[in-house]
Amino acid sequence: MPTAYVLLNSDLGSDSSIIDETKKILQNEDVKFEVQGVYGVYDIVLKLSSDNAESLRGIITDKIRKINKVQSTLTMMVIEEQENL
């Protein structure tokens, strides 16, 4: 199953609102997701899984990256051939 990890940097103090917005957006999509605030270089970690890799890319590009107060993202797509090793 196509899976992506998205690391997000946000404006100072906006983590909670971005997490809430992310949940609202993804509840209407055909994806499984986990989203959590974290300490470190990035502020939020998002894990997305879908049956359709193109749909996953579209959600990240057209929706997640456009959330207000998201400064930058780093997306890592899982190598599907190695998932079950």
mmCIF file as gemmi writes it, N, C-alpha and C atoms, coordinates in Angstrom:
data_model
loop_
_atom_site.group_PDB
_atom_site.id
_atom_site.type_symbol
_atom_site.label_atom_id
_atom_site.label_alt_id
_atom_site.label_comp_id
_atom_site.label_asym_id
_atom_site.label_entity_id
_atom_site.label_seq_id
_atom_site.pdbx_PDB_ins_code
_atom_site.Cartn_x
_atom_site.Cartn_y
_atom_site.Cartn_z
_atom_site.occupancy
_atom_site.B_iso_or_equiv
_atom_site.pdbx_formal_charge
_atom_site.auth_seq_id
_atom_site.auth_asym_id
_atom_site.pdbx_PDB_model_num
ATOM 1 N N . MET Axp A 1 ? 0.846 -1.175 0 1 0 ? 1 A 1
ATOM 2 C CA . MET Axp A 1 ? 0 0 0 1 0 ? 1 A 1
ATOM 3 C C . MET Axp A 1 ? 0.894 1.241 0 1 0 ? 1 A 1
ATOM 4 N N . PRO Axp A 2 ? 0.716 2.156 -0.941 1 0 ? 2 A 1
ATOM 5 C CA . PRO Axp A 2 ? 1.517 3.373 -0.969 1 0 ? 2 A 1
ATOM 6 C C . PRO Axp A 2 ? 1.405 4.142 0.356 1 0 ? 2 A 1
ATOM 7 N N . THR Axp A 3 ? 2.566 4.495 0.904 1 0 ? 3 A 1
ATOM 8 C CA . THR Axp A 3 ? 2.64 5.205 2.178 1 0 ? 3 A 1
ATOM 9 C C . THR Axp A 3 ? 3.637 6.341 2.058 1 0 ? 3 A 1
ATOM 10 N N . ALA Axp A 4 ? 3.317 7.46 2.719 1 0 ? 4 A 1
ATOM 11 C CA . ALA Axp A 4 ? 4.219 8.608 2.731 1 0 ? 4 A 1
ATOM 12 C C . ALA Axp A 4 ? 4.306 9.161 4.139 1 0 ? 4 A 1
ATOM 13 N N . TYR Axp A 5 ? 5.494 9.613 4.482 1 0 ? 5 A 1
ATOM 14 C CA . TYR Axp A 5 ? 5.712 10.36 5.718 1 0 ? 5 A 1
ATOM 15 C C . TYR Axp A 5 ? 5.967 11.802 5.307 1 0 ? 5 A 1
ATOM 16 N N . VAL Axp A 6 ? 5.228 12.726 5.916 1 0 ? 6 A 1
ATOM 17 C CA . VAL Axp A 6 ? 5.386 14.138 5.59 1 0 ? 6 A 1
ATOM 18 C C . VAL Axp A 6 ? 5.802 14.856 6.87 1 0 ? 6 A 1
ATOM 19 N N . LEU Axp A 7 ? 6.957 15.517 6.822 1 0 ? 7 A 1
ATOM 20 C CA . LEU Axp A 7 ? 7.447 16.307 7.942 1 0 ? 7 A 1
ATOM 21 C C . LEU Axp A 7 ? 7.122 17.763 7.639 1 0 ? 7 A 1
ATOM 22 N N . LEU Axp A 8 ? 6.501 18.45 8.612 1 0 ? 8 A 1
ATOM 23 C CA . LEU Axp A 8 ? 6.069 19.822 8.387 1 0 ? 8 A 1
ATOM 24 C C . LEU Axp A 8 ? 6.739 20.781 9.362 1 0 ? 8 A 1
ATOM 25 N N . ASN Axp A 9 ? 7.147 21.938 8.847 1 0 ? 9 A 1
ATOM 26 C CA . ASN Axp A 9 ? 7.582 23.062 9.668 1 0 ? 9 A 1
ATOM 27 C C . ASN Axp A 9 ? 6.45 24.074 9.649 1 0 ? 9 A 1
ATOM 28 N N . SER Axp A 10 ? 6.164 24.651 10.815 1 0 ? 10 A 1
ATOM 29 C CA . SER Axp A 10 ? 5.038 25.577 10.917 1 0 ? 10 A 1
ATOM 30 C C . SER Axp A 10 ? 5.471 26.888 11.55 1 0 ? 10 A 1
ATOM 31 N N . ASP Axp A 11 ? 4.607 27.896 11.421 1 0 ? 11 A 1
ATOM 32 C CA . ASP Axp A 11 ? 4.815 29.145 12.141 1 0 ? 11 A 1
ATOM 33 C C . ASP Axp A 11 ? 4.788 28.846 13.634 1 0 ? 11 A 1
ATOM 34 N N . LEU Axp A 12 ? 5.525 29.613 14.391 1 0 ? 12 A 1
ATOM 35 C CA . LEU Axp A 12 ? 5.607 29.437 15.838 1 0 ? 12 A 1
ATOM 36 C C . LEU Axp A 12 ? 4.213 29.465 16.477 1 0 ? 12 A 1
ATOM 37 N N . GLY Axp A 13 ? 3.902 28.424 17.239 1 0 ? 13 A 1
ATOM 38 C CA . GLY Axp A 13 ? 2.643 28.352 17.97 1 0 ? 13 A 1
ATOM 39 C C . GLY Axp A 13 ? 1.437 27.923 17.16 1 0 ? 13 A 1
ATOM 40 N N . SER Axp A 14 ? 1.633 27.526 15.92 1 0 ? 14 A 1
ATOM 41 C CA . SER Axp A 14 ? 0.494 27.158 15.077 1 0 ? 14 A 1
ATOM 42 C C . SER Axp A 14 ? 0.328 25.65 14.912 1 0 ? 14 A 1
ATOM 43 N N . ASP Axp A 15 ? 1.103 24.865 15.64 1 0 ? 15 A 1
ATOM 44 C CA . ASP Axp A 15 ? 1.074 23.399 15.486 1 0 ? 15 A 1
ATOM 45 C C . ASP Axp A 15 ? -0.335 22.829 15.653 1 0 ? 15 A 1
ATOM 46 N N . SER Axp A 16 ? -0.997 23.206 16.727 1 0 ? 16 A 1
ATOM 47 C CA . SER Axp A 16 ? -2.321 22.642 17.028 1 0 ? 16 A 1
ATOM 48 C C . SER Axp A 16 ? -3.333 22.956 15.941 1 0 ? 16 A 1
ATOM 49 N N . SER Axp A 17 ? -3.318 24.183 15.439 1 0 ? 17 A 1
ATOM 50 C CA . SER Axp A 17 ? -4.294 24.543 14.399 1 0 ? 17 A 1
ATOM 51 C C . SER Axp A 17 ? -3.997 23.809 13.089 1 0 ? 17 A 1
ATOM 52 N N . ILE Axp A 18 ? -2.727 23.593 12.786 1 0 ? 18 A 1
ATOM 53 C CA . ILE Axp A 18 ? -2.375 22.846 11.575 1 0 ? 18 A 1
ATOM 54 C C . ILE Axp A 18 ? -2.775 21.382 11.714 1 0 ? 18 A 1
ATOM 55 N N . ILE Axp A 19 ? -2.567 20.798 12.876 1 0 ? 19 A 1
ATOM 56 C CA . ILE Axp A 19 ? -2.982 19.412 13.11 1 0 ? 19 A 1
ATOM 57 C C . ILE Axp A 19 ? -4.493 19.286 12.964 1 0 ? 19 A 1
ATOM 58 N N . ASP Axp A 20 ? -5.248 20.225 13.549 1 0 ? 20 A 1
ATOM 59 C CA . ASP Axp A 20 ? -6.714 20.204 13.425 1 0 ? 20 A 1
ATOM 60 C C . ASP Axp A 20 ? -7.154 20.327 11.979 1 0 ? 20 A 1
ATOM 61 N N . GLU Axp A 21 ? -6.544 21.249 11.238 1 0 ? 21 A 1
ATOM 62 C CA . GLU Axp A 21 ? -6.87 21.456 9.829 1 0 ? 21 A 1
ATOM 63 C C . GLU Axp A 21 ? -6.54 20.204 9.01 1 0 ? 21 A 1
ATOM 64 N N . THR Axp A 22 ? -5.404 19.591 9.294 1 0 ? 22 A 1
ATOM 65 C CA . THR Axp A 22 ? -4.999 18.373 8.596 1 0 ? 22 A 1
ATOM 66 C C . THR Axp A 22 ? -6.025 17.265 8.809 1 0 ? 22 A 1
ATOM 67 N N . LYS Axp A 23 ? -6.471 17.09 10.045 1 0 ? 23 A 1
ATOM 68 C CA . LYS Axp A 23 ? -7.477 16.067 10.344 1 0 ? 23 A 1
ATOM 69 C C . LYS Axp A 23 ? -8.77 16.33 9.59 1 0 ? 23 A 1
ATOM 70 N N . LYS Axp A 24 ? -9.206 17.59 9.531 1 0 ? 24 A 1
ATOM 71 C CA . LYS Axp A 24 ? -10.443 17.933 8.813 1 0 ? 24 A 1
ATOM 72 C C . LYS Axp A 24 ? -10.32 17.605 7.33 1 0 ? 24 A 1
ATOM 73 N N . ILE Axp A 25 ? -9.183 17.957 6.754 1 0 ? 25 A 1
ATOM 74 C CA . ILE Axp A 25 ? -8.964 17.697 5.324 1 0 ? 25 A 1
ATOM 75 C C . ILE Axp A 25 ? -8.958 16.196 5.047 1 0 ? 25 A 1
ATOM 76 N N . LEU Axp A 26 ? -8.228 15.439 5.861 1 0 ? 26 A 1
ATOM 77 C CA . LEU Axp A 26 ? -8.032 14.016 5.578 1 0 ? 26 A 1
ATOM 78 C C . LEU Axp A 26 ? -9.242 13.155 5.913 1 0 ? 26 A 1
ATOM 79 N N . GLN Axp A 27 ? -10.129 13.619 6.774 1 0 ? 27 A 1
ATOM 80 C CA . GLN Axp A 27 ? -11.34 12.855 7.08 1 0 ? 27 A 1
ATOM 81 C C . GLN Axp A 27 ? -12.228 12.707 5.854 1 0 ? 27 A 1
ATOM 82 N N . ASN Axp A 28 ? -12.102 13.626 4.898 1 0 ? 28 A 1
ATOM 83 C CA . ASN Axp A 28 ? -12.916 13.591 3.688 1 0 ? 28 A 1
ATOM 84 C C . ASN Axp A 28 ? -12.206 12.901 2.525 1 0 ? 28 A 1
ATOM 85 N N . GLU Axp A 29 ? -11.033 12.355 2.779 1 0 ? 29 A 1
ATOM 86 C CA . GLU Axp A 29 ? -10.264 11.678 1.737 1 0 ? 29 A 1
ATOM 87 C C . GLU Axp A 29 ? -10.232 10.178 2.012 1 0 ? 29 A 1
ATOM 88 N N . ASP Axp A 30 ? -9.935 9.411 0.976 1 0 ? 30 A 1
ATOM 89 C CA . ASP Axp A 30 ? -9.861 7.955 1.104 1 0 ? 30 A 1
ATOM 90 C C . ASP Axp A 30 ? -8.424 7.552 1.466 1 0 ? 30 A 1
ATOM 91 N N . VAL Axp A 31 ? -7.991 7.957 2.669 1 0 ? 31 A 1
ATOM 92 C CA . VAL Axp A 31 ? -6.65 7.661 3.152 1 0 ? 31 A 1
ATOM 93 C C . VAL Axp A 31 ? -6.695 7.27 4.624 1 0 ? 31 A 1
ATOM 94 N N . LYS Axp A 32 ? -5.696 6.502 5.023 1 0 ? 32 A 1
ATOM 95 C CA . LYS Axp A 32 ? -5.467 6.253 6.444 1 0 ? 32 A 1
ATOM 96 C C . LYS Axp A 32 ? -4.385 7.233 6.862 1 0 ? 32 A 1
ATOM 97 N N . PHE Axp A 33 ? -4.507 7.8 8.068 1 0 ? 33 A 1
ATOM 98 C CA . PHE Axp A 33 ? -3.505 8.777 8.462 1 0 ? 33 A 1
ATOM 99 C C . PHE Axp A 33 ? -3.277 8.796 9.965 1 0 ? 33 A 1
ATOM 100 N N . GLU Axp A 34 ? -2.086 9.248 10.319 1 0 ? 34 A 1
ATOM 101 C CA . GLU Axp A 34 ? -1.707 9.554 11.693 1 0 ? 34 A 1
ATOM 102 C C . GLU Axp A 34 ? -1 10.893 11.633 1 0 ? 34 A 1
ATOM 103 N N . VAL Axp A 35 ? -1.305 11.787 12.569 1 0 ? 35 A 1
ATOM 104 C CA . VAL Axp A 35 ? -0.645 13.085 12.605 1 0 ? 35 A 1
ATOM 105 C C . VAL Axp A 35 ? -0.307 13.41 14.061 1 0 ? 35 A 1
ATOM 106 N N . GLN Axp A 36 ? 0.94 13.852 14.275 1 0 ? 36 A 1
ATOM 107 C CA . GLN Axp A 36 ? 1.401 14.134 15.632 1 0 ? 36 A 1
ATOM 108 C C . GLN Axp A 36 ? 2.363 15.303 15.635 1 0 ? 36 A 1
ATOM 109 N N . GLY Axp A 37 ? 2.289 16.104 16.698 1 0 ? 37 A 1
ATOM 110 C CA . GLY Axp A 37 ? 3.285 17.137 16.924 1 0 ? 37 A 1
ATOM 111 C C . GLY Axp A 37 ? 4.528 16.494 17.507 1 0 ? 37 A 1
ATOM 112 N N . VAL Axp A 38 ? 5.691 17.001 17.136 1 0 ? 38 A 1
ATOM 113 C CA . VAL Axp A 38 ? 6.956 16.427 17.6 1 0 ? 38 A 1
ATOM 114 C C . VAL Axp A 38 ? 7.938 17.538 17.975 1 0 ? 38 A 1
ATOM 115 N N . TYR Axp A 39 ? 8.933 17.181 18.777 1 0 ? 39 A 1
ATOM 116 C CA . TYR Axp A 39 ? 10.044 18.068 19.088 1 0 ? 39 A 1
ATOM 117 C C . TYR Axp A 39 ? 11.159 17.795 18.098 1 0 ? 39 A 1
ATOM 118 N N . GLY Axp A 40 ? 11.923 18.817 17.785 1 0 ? 40 A 1
ATOM 119 C CA . GLY Axp A 40 ? 13.068 18.63 16.906 1 0 ? 40 A 1
ATOM 120 C C . GLY Axp A 40 ? 13.063 19.612 15.757 1 0 ? 40 A 1
ATOM 121 N N . VAL Axp A 41 ? 13.712 19.242 14.685 1 0 ? 41 A 1
ATOM 122 C CA . VAL Axp A 41 ? 13.847 20.113 13.521 1 0 ? 41 A 1
ATOM 123 C C . VAL Axp A 41 ? 12.485 20.384 12.888 1 0 ? 41 A 1
ATOM 124 N N . TYR Axp A 42 ? 11.607 19.396 12.892 1 0 ? 42 A 1
ATOM 125 C CA . TYR Axp A 42 ? 10.265 19.542 12.333 1 0 ? 42 A 1
ATOM 126 C C . TYR Axp A 42 ? 9.259 19.643 13.471 1 0 ? 42 A 1
ATOM 127 N N . ASP Axp A 43 ? 8.079 20.179 13.164 1 0 ? 43 A 1
ATOM 128 C CA . ASP Axp A 43 ? 7.049 20.422 14.17 1 0 ? 43 A 1
ATOM 129 C C . ASP Axp A 43 ? 5.939 19.373 14.167 1 0 ? 43 A 1
ATOM 130 N N . ILE Axp A 44 ? 5.671 18.799 13.005 1 0 ? 44 A 1
ATOM 131 C CA . ILE Axp A 44 ? 4.554 17.858 12.847 1 0 ? 44 A 1
ATOM 132 C C . ILE Axp A 44 ? 5.007 16.716 11.945 1 0 ? 44 A 1
ATOM 133 N N . VAL Axp A 45 ? 4.599 15.499 12.295 1 0 ? 45 A 1
ATOM 134 C CA . VAL Axp A 45 ? 4.839 14.328 11.445 1 0 ? 45 A 1
ATOM 135 C C . VAL Axp A 45 ? 3.484 13.781 11.023 1 0 ? 45 A 1
ATOM 136 N N . LEU Axp A 46 ? 3.335 13.538 9.738 1 0 ? 46 A 1
ATOM 137 C CA . LEU Axp A 46 ? 2.1 13.01 9.17 1 0 ? 46 A 1
ATOM 138 C C . LEU Axp A 46 ? 2.425 11.727 8.413 1 0 ? 46 A 1
ATOM 139 N N . LYS Axp A 47 ? 1.698 10.669 8.717 1 0 ? 47 A 1
ATOM 140 C CA . LYS Axp A 47 ? 1.837 9.409 7.975 1 0 ? 47 A 1
ATOM 141 C C . LYS Axp A 47 ? 0.55 9.197 7.194 1 0 ? 47 A 1
ATOM 142 N N . LEU Axp A 48 ? 0.676 8.995 5.904 1 0 ? 48 A 1
ATOM 143 C CA . LEU Axp A 48 ? -0.473 8.796 5.02 1 0 ? 48 A 1
ATOM 144 C C . LEU Axp A 48 ? -0.339 7.473 4.28 1 0 ? 48 A 1
ATOM 145 N N . SER Axp A 49 ? -1.441 6.751 4.167 1 0 ? 49 A 1
ATOM 146 C CA . SER Axp A 49 ? -1.474 5.526 3.366 1 0 ? 49 A 1
ATOM 147 C C . SER Axp A 49 ? -2.742 5.528 2.53 1 0 ? 49 A 1
ATOM 148 N N . SER Axp A 50 ? -2.613 5.051 1.299 1 0 ? 50 A 1
ATOM 149 C CA . SER Axp A 50 ? -3.746 5.004 0.38 1 0 ? 50 A 1
ATOM 150 C C . SER Axp A 50 ? -3.524 3.865 -0.608 1 0 ? 50 A 1
ATOM 151 N N . ASP Axp A 51 ? -4.594 3.433 -1.234 1 0 ? 51 A 1
ATOM 152 C CA . ASP Axp A 51 ? -4.464 2.416 -2.274 1 0 ? 51 A 1
ATOM 153 C C . ASP Axp A 51 ? -3.953 3.008 -3.585 1 0 ? 51 A 1
ATOM 154 N N . ASN Axp A 52 ? -3.955 4.325 -3.678 1 0 ? 52 A 1
ATOM 155 C CA . ASN Axp A 52 ? -3.618 4.998 -4.914 1 0 ? 52 A 1
ATOM 156 C C . ASN Axp A 52 ? -2.482 5.997 -4.681 1 0 ? 52 A 1
ATOM 157 N N . ALA Axp A 53 ? -1.313 5.735 -5.234 1 0 ? 53 A 1
ATOM 158 C CA . ALA Axp A 53 ? -0.143 6.601 -5.04 1 0 ? 53 A 1
ATOM 159 C C . ALA Axp A 53 ? -0.355 7.988 -5.634 1 0 ? 53 A 1
ATOM 160 N N . GLU Axp A 54 ? -1.004 8.082 -6.767 1 0 ? 54 A 1
ATOM 161 C CA . GLU Axp A 54 ? -1.258 9.381 -7.383 1 0 ? 54 A 1
ATOM 162 C C . GLU Axp A 54 ? -2.177 10.231 -6.523 1 0 ? 54 A 1
ATOM 163 N N . SER Axp A 55 ? -3.183 9.602 -5.945 1 0 ? 55 A 1
ATOM 164 C CA . SER Axp A 55 ? -4.089 10.309 -5.039 1 0 ? 55 A 1
ATOM 165 C C . SER Axp A 55 ? -3.327 10.839 -3.831 1 0 ? 55 A 1
ATOM 166 N N . LEU Axp A 56 ? -2.435 10.023 -3.306 1 0 ? 56 A 1
ATOM 167 C CA . LEU Axp A 56 ? -1.606 10.405 -2.163 1 0 ? 56 A 1
ATOM 168 C C . LEU Axp A 56 ? -0.753 11.631 -2.502 1 0 ? 56 A 1
ATOM 169 N N . ARG Axp A 57 ? -0.123 11.607 -3.645 1 0 ? 57 A 1
ATOM 170 C CA . ARG Axp A 57 ? 0.701 12.745 -4.076 1 0 ? 57 A 1
ATOM 171 C C . ARG Axp A 57 ? -0.147 14.006 -4.232 1 0 ? 57 A 1
ATOM 172 N N . GLY Axp A 58 ? -1.337 13.847 -4.781 1 0 ? 58 A 1
ATOM 173 C CA . GLY Axp A 58 ? -2.235 14.984 -4.971 1 0 ? 58 A 1
ATOM 174 C C . GLY Axp A 58 ? -2.668 15.602 -3.65 1 0 ? 58 A 1
ATOM 175 N N . ILE Axp A 59 ? -2.985 14.772 -2.691 1 0 ? 59 A 1
ATOM 176 C CA . ILE Axp A 59 ? -3.396 15.271 -1.372 1 0 ? 59 A 1
ATOM 177 C C . ILE Axp A 59 ? -2.261 16.057 -0.731 1 0 ? 59 A 1
ATOM 178 N N . ILE Axp A 60 ? -1.057 15.53 -0.81 1 0 ? 60 A 1
ATOM 179 C CA . ILE Axp A 60 ? 0.095 16.211 -0.209 1 0 ? 60 A 1
ATOM 180 C C . ILE Axp A 60 ? 0.347 17.542 -0.915 1 0 ? 60 A 1
ATOM 181 N N . THR Axp A 61 ? 0.384 17.517 -2.235 1 0 ? 61 A 1
ATOM 182 C CA . THR Axp A 61 ? 0.71 18.721 -3.005 1 0 ? 61 A 1
ATOM 183 C C . THR Axp A 61 ? -0.394 19.766 -2.967 1 0 ? 61 A 1
ATOM 184 N N . ASP Axp A 62 ? -1.624 19.346 -3.184 1 0 ? 62 A 1
ATOM 185 C CA . ASP Axp A 62 ? -2.727 20.292 -3.352 1 0 ? 62 A 1
ATOM 186 C C . ASP Axp A 62 ? -3.433 20.68 -2.062 1 0 ? 62 A 1
ATOM 187 N N . LYS Axp A 63 ? -3.252 19.892 -1.005 1 0 ? 63 A 1
ATOM 188 C CA . LYS Axp A 63 ? -3.998 20.179 0.224 1 0 ? 63 A 1
ATOM 189 C C . LYS Axp A 63 ? -3.098 20.416 1.426 1 0 ? 63 A 1
ATOM 190 N N . ILE Axp A 64 ? -2.253 19.464 1.753 1 0 ? 64 A 1
ATOM 191 C CA . ILE Axp A 64 ? -1.42 19.577 2.963 1 0 ? 64 A 1
ATOM 192 C C . ILE Axp A 64 ? -0.441 20.739 2.843 1 0 ? 64 A 1
ATOM 193 N N . ARG Axp A 65 ? 0.254 20.831 1.731 1 0 ? 65 A 1
ATOM 194 C CA . ARG Axp A 65 ? 1.267 21.888 1.573 1 0 ? 65 A 1
ATOM 195 C C . ARG Axp A 65 ? 0.659 23.277 1.507 1 0 ? 65 A 1
ATOM 196 N N . LYS Axp A 66 ? -0.642 23.368 1.248 1 0 ? 66 A 1
ATOM 197 C CA . LYS Axp A 66 ? -1.305 24.673 1.132 1 0 ? 66 A 1
ATOM 198 C C . LYS Axp A 66 ? -2.01 25.115 2.412 1 0 ? 66 A 1
ATOM 199 N N . ILE Axp A 67 ? -1.882 24.342 3.485 1 0 ? 67 A 1
ATOM 200 C CA . ILE Axp A 67 ? -2.484 24.74 4.757 1 0 ? 67 A 1
ATOM 201 C C . ILE Axp A 67 ? -1.809 26.024 5.239 1 0 ? 67 A 1
ATOM 202 N N . ASN Axp A 68 ? -2.615 26.953 5.685 1 0 ? 68 A 1
ATOM 203 C CA . ASN Axp A 68 ? -2.107 28.231 6.185 1 0 ? 68 A 1
ATOM 204 C C . ASN Axp A 68 ? -1.151 28.001 7.36 1 0 ? 68 A 1
ATOM 205 N N . LYS Axp A 69 ? -0.052 28.709 7.365 1 0 ? 69 A 1
ATOM 206 C CA . LYS Axp A 69 ? 0.981 28.681 8.407 1 0 ? 69 A 1
ATOM 207 C C . LYS Axp A 69 ? 1.924 27.481 8.321 1 0 ? 69 A 1
ATOM 208 N N . VAL Axp A 70 ? 1.802 26.648 7.276 1 0 ? 70 A 1
ATOM 209 C CA . VAL Axp A 70 ? 2.808 25.617 7.008 1 0 ? 70 A 1
ATOM 210 C C . VAL Axp A 70 ? 3.936 26.302 6.242 1 0 ? 70 A 1
ATOM 211 N N . GLN Axp A 71 ? 5.128 26.294 6.823 1 0 ? 71 A 1
ATOM 212 C CA . GLN Axp A 71 ? 6.264 26.971 6.213 1 0 ? 71 A 1
ATOM 213 C C . GLN Axp A 71 ? 6.964 26.103 5.163 1 0 ? 71 A 1
ATOM 214 N N . SER Axp A 72 ? 7.133 24.813 5.473 1 0 ? 72 A 1
ATOM 215 C CA . SER Axp A 72 ? 7.801 23.911 4.536 1 0 ? 72 A 1
ATOM 216 C C . SER Axp A 72 ? 7.439 22.473 4.872 1 0 ? 72 A 1
ATOM 217 N N . THR Axp A 73 ? 7.667 21.599 3.912 1 0 ? 73 A 1
ATOM 218 C CA . THR Axp A 73 ? 7.417 20.169 4.113 1 0 ? 73 A 1
ATOM 219 C C . THR Axp A 73 ? 8.571 19.369 3.527 1 0 ? 73 A 1
ATOM 220 N N . LEU Axp A 74 ? 8.71 18.161 4.038 1 0 ? 74 A 1
ATOM 221 C CA . LEU Axp A 74 ? 9.631 17.178 3.477 1 0 ? 74 A 1
ATOM 222 C C . LEU Axp A 74 ? 8.832 15.886 3.378 1 0 ? 74 A 1
ATOM 223 N N . THR Axp A 75 ? 8.688 15.37 2.174 1 0 ? 75 A 1
ATOM 224 C CA . THR Axp A 75 ? 7.892 14.166 1.955 1 0 ? 75 A 1
ATOM 225 C C . THR Axp A 75 ? 8.801 12.995 1.619 1 0 ? 75 A 1
ATOM 226 N N . MET Axp A 76 ? 8.559 11.878 2.288 1 0 ? 76 A 1
ATOM 227 C CA . MET Axp A 76 ? 9.307 10.648 2.024 1 0 ? 76 A 1
ATOM 228 C C . MET Axp A 76 ? 8.309 9.555 1.661 1 0 ? 76 A 1
ATOM 229 N N . MET Axp A 77 ? 8.4 9.065 0.439 1 0 ? 77 A 1
ATOM 230 C CA . MET Axp A 77 ? 7.528 7.98 -0.015 1 0 ? 77 A 1
ATOM 231 C C . MET Axp A 77 ? 8.214 6.652 0.31 1 0 ? 77 A 1
ATOM 232 N N . VAL Axp A 78 ? 7.464 5.734 0.885 1 0 ? 78 A 1
ATOM 233 C CA . VAL Axp A 78 ? 7.985 4.421 1.24 1 0 ? 78 A 1
ATOM 234 C C . VAL Axp A 78 ? 8.215 3.605 -0.032 1 0 ? 78 A 1
ATOM 235 N N . ILE Axp A 79 ? 9.318 2.878 -0.083 1 0 ? 79 A 1
ATOM 236 C CA . ILE Axp A 79 ? 9.609 1.982 -1.208 1 0 ? 79 A 1
ATOM 237 C C . ILE Axp A 79 ? 8.761 0.733 -0.994 1 0 ? 79 A 1
ATOM 238 N N . GLU Axp A 80 ? 7.723 0.612 -1.801 1 0 ? 80 A 1
ATOM 239 C CA . GLU Axp A 80 ? 6.747 -0.46 -1.595 1 0 ? 80 A 1
ATOM 240 C C . GLU Axp A 80 ? 7.346 -1.849 -1.685 1 0 ? 80 A 1
ATOM 241 N N . GLU Axp A 81 ? 8.33 -2.027 -2.552 1 0 ? 81 A 1
ATOM 242 C CA . GLU Axp A 81 ? 8.932 -3.351 -2.704 1 0 ? 81 A 1
ATOM 243 C C . GLU Axp A 81 ? 9.652 -3.807 -1.447 1 0 ? 81 A 1
ATOM 244 N N . GLN Axp A 82 ? 10.017 -2.893 -0.568 1 0 ? 82 A 1
ATOM 245 C CA . GLN Axp A 82 ? 10.745 -3.228 0.648 1 0 ? 82 A 1
ATOM 246 C C . GLN Axp A 82 ? 9.87 -3.279 1.891 1 0 ? 82 A 1
ATOM 247 N N . GLU Axp A 83 ? 8.58 -2.968 1.754 1 0 ? 83 A 1
ATOM 248 C CA . GLU Axp A 83 ? 7.689 -2.908 2.91 1 0 ? 83 A 1
ATOM 249 C C . GLU Axp A 83 ? 7.599 -4.228 3.674 1 0 ? 83 A 1
ATOM 250 N N . ASN Axp A 84 ? 7.615 -5.341 2.98 1 0 ? 84 A 1
ATOM 251 C CA . ASN Axp A 84 ? 7.39 -6.633 3.63 1 0 ? 84 A 1
ATOM 252 C C . ASN Axp A 84 ? 8.664 -7.441 3.838 1 0 ? 84 A 1
ATOM 253 N N . LEU Axp A 85 ? 9.809 -6.808 3.746 1 0 ? 85 A 1
ATOM 254 C CA . LEU Axp A 85 ? 11.08 -7.538 3.962 1 0 ? 85 A 1
ATOM 255 C C . LEU Axp A 85 ? 11.305 -7.799 5.42 1 0 ? 85 A 1
